[in-house]
């Protein structure tokens, strides 16, 4: 279980779902006979299936994670959003007390649920098609499965196995300077924006919105 002070907790479904959509590469943590395992797999959220939604994706057939006994009980998918280092030099309170230390700000979503395997070609084709459509949406001319030769797609589909995770628990942790004073937040935002880094600017935006 992640350490989650109340002031860092994020429970709004729309906010959690937005992070999953923007950062779909999940760290999928499972438990098997050799202990904990972790795989990095893009997953998309089907909000219409299940009370809390269902995560859907696929893995290589050669990946043992889908085999019975390799994913016992509940699994965990972690979606990591933007993160940024916070220098104590940025806090205005440093000039007053010097009682400041470095930290990291970040946003993350944890999703729990059982891992279900699908080896049906029709199910798999549909799931891969939906994932492709989501991932290609920002492209000027989105690639479609139909762009490749049918025999090639059929061959590729035999090398993967579908997975889904009906969500039993979902929560987020937004550690974005909620425990600092208004003045320190403002000066941290200024420091983050001064770096010119995209992720630093994204964390500055999160601090402002909180």
Secondary structure, DSSP 4 states (H G I P E B T S, - for coil): -----GGGEE--HHHHHHHHHH--EEEEEEEETTEEEEEEEE-EEETTSSSS-EEEEEEETT-GGGSTTSS-SEEEEEEEEEEEEE-GGG-THHHHT-----EEEEEEEEEEEEEEEE--HHHHHHHHHHHHHHHHTTSTT---GGGS-HHHHHHHHTTEEEEEEE-SEEEEEEESSTTS-HHHHHHHHHHHHHT--HHHHHHHHHHHH-
